[in-house]
Structure formats: structure tokens, C-alpha cells
Amino acid sequence: MVAINVFRLGDGVDADPAKIHPTGNAEQYIKTGETQHWWEFFTHLIPKSFFSAFVEGDILQIIFLAVIFGIAIKAVGPIGDPIAASVKRLTDVVFKVLSFVMKAAPLGAFGAMAYAVGAFGLSTLTSLGSLIALFYATSILFVVVALGGLLALYVRLNIFQLFRYLKEEFFLVLGTSTAEPALPGLMRKMTYMGADRTTVGLVVPTGYSFNLDGAAIYLSLAALYIAQATNTELTIPQQLGLLAVMLLTSKGAAGVAGGGFIALTATLSTIGTVPAAGIMLIFGIDKFMSECRALVNFYGNAVATLVIAKWDHNLDLDRARAVLADPASAERSATPERAEPAVEEEPVALSVAR
């Protein structure tokens, strides 16, 4: 919020919301949101039926059902094991389908950029390019200073060594624009570092739905950029209120590439303060911002796992320092059980949420 209020990249765009014509999914989200109020996010948390949440696509309702369903499967013991295994297999199929669909995403991105340039002129490219640069700079500053400072002061570990340790997952997240494929690797490596397996099994999957640092940065920058570009004046209390609602609606947005944009669209159309049609201004660059958004989410959850493990006295600091200092050497000297820790099936709640 400070970054976009200082640099005010949207000033000078002078986009007229009346001349912006959303199409496709963006138009659908806007129409849905126009009939809702902000407090309905709370009243609609519990779905009308088990299947209505999936039909209507309400993320919060799906997460609510997933948590209840996961607890129930865990409570019935061995009887629920086949269901959990089936959910896991179904998840793999769904993500393969999504990977097919996302191959066409660049065509949609270039088409959206062409619309923005054709409607508002070539100067729009400069403004949008500056927004991408500001988002990356703000995200890097947050990860290095905020997360790195917390990791150094409380856990006594080095954030740059953590970057090196998680480099394989870094490229995986970068290539897929979502942190989901890196979840098993992150859980395995956090356990190998010396974090208790039960802590890792709780914090990492929960954080994938609820601890979305990158999405929070993206939502605040994008929403205020649209407000500036459409000459919509917002006071600081209004900005804080808008961000608070977006932090709620973004839960679960990390499951699919572009989920942050969906959360932004639904929120703006629901609140009504900022013209929801303005999302077409940034639709074309969302793909370029999604990689950074996913990476910040990923590192936020890695740091959160170490912080919670240290807080709960479930972190072997000596081993963590040894692994981060020289991961290859630590792996060679580890016992077979330690070098290849078994990772439990991912929690059913997360699988159903996907």
C-alpha cells in the first residue's frame, strides 16, 4: 500500500470505466459480485448443500466443506483411507487437465494486452510495465527484509541459504505459476532440515490456503492501481477496509494459476468502491505477475514452518544450520531414515479444497 501510494503509477491513465467492456470470465465475476454485499462473505460461509459450493464455485464454502470432510475422514480411521486415496488420484487428474488449459494462457494474455493498448493508447504499456516492476521490487523487499529478518532474528537462520536449499522448488514454482506442485518437495525438505513432521504436516498445507503473502501484495497493488487509473479517490481507511476484505476473499486463491486475479475481480465487484471493469487494465499482465505471487507465497510458507517449529520447540537448529550451510554434505552424512524421510499423504482437507 505504501509503494503504490508513493509512486502512484495509475495517475495519468485516465481510464473511463464506462468505456471498458469486460468479457469472458471477468464479465461473469463482475455480474455475480454486483448482487452481493461485503458481509455476505460471512453469511455465505456455510453452503446450502454439499454440492452447491462446487457448483457455484465459492472458494470459502469449498474450504469450509473440505475442512469438515477431512476431519470426518480422519475420525473414522481406516474406513476413510480409500476415500483419501481416491481424492489424491482425482487431484492429480484435475491438475493435469489444468496444465492443458494453461498452455493457451499466453494467447489470452496477449489478447488482453492488445485490448488495453487499443483502448487507452501505447502509454498504457509504460504504466503496466512500471506496475510489474513495482510488484517485483516490493515482493523482493518483503521476502528479503521482512521474512529474512524474522528468520534471522527469531530462528537464527539465513534466508539466502534457504533460497539455495529450495532452488529446485523455486524453478518448479516459476515454471508453473503456482506453488501447488512444490508442496511435496517443501514438506520433505522442511522435515529433512529438522522440523518435526507433525508440525510440517499441519503448517505447510494450511498455509497454502491461508498464508498467502504474495497474493496480499498483489491485491493491494492491483486494486489501488485500478483506483488511480480510473480516477477513484480512496482514503486510507477505505484502502485498509478494501485490503481487509481482499485478504478474506483470497483464501484458497493459491490453488490455481490466476486465482489471485479471480479474487481481485470478485472483491472489486462486490465492494463497489473501485470500478470492477478496471480489471481489464491489468488482465493482460496478470500472467507476468503470477510467478512472483506464487514464489512469495511459497517462501512465506517455508519461513512460517520454521518459525512455528521453533516456537513449538520442534526444530533441530543444529541440523537446520548444517543442512543450509551445505545441503549435499549433510545429505551424505545423514542416516538413511533421515536422508529420505517419509512424508505422509497430504491432508485430505487440502486435496478436497483443490
ZIDAWO-V729971 format. One line per field, one symbol per residue. ss: DSSP state (a for helix, b for strand, c for the rest). Layout:
ss: ???
This chain:
ss: caaaaaacccccccccaaaccccaaaaaaaaaaacccccaaaaccccccccaaaaaccaaaaaaaaaaaaaaaaacaaaaaaaaaaaaaaaaaaaaaaaaaaccaaaaaaaaaaaaaaaaccaaaaaaaaaaaaaaaaaaaaaaaaaaaaaaaaacccaaaaaaacaaaaaaaaaacccaaaaaaaaaaaaaacbcaaaaaaaaaaaaaaccaaaaaaaaaaaaaaaaaccccccaaaaaaaaaaaaaacccaaacccaaaaaaaaaaaaaccccaaaaaacaaaaaaaaaaaaaaaaaaaaaaaaaaaaacccbcaaaaaaaaacaaaaaaaccaaaaccccccccaaaaaac
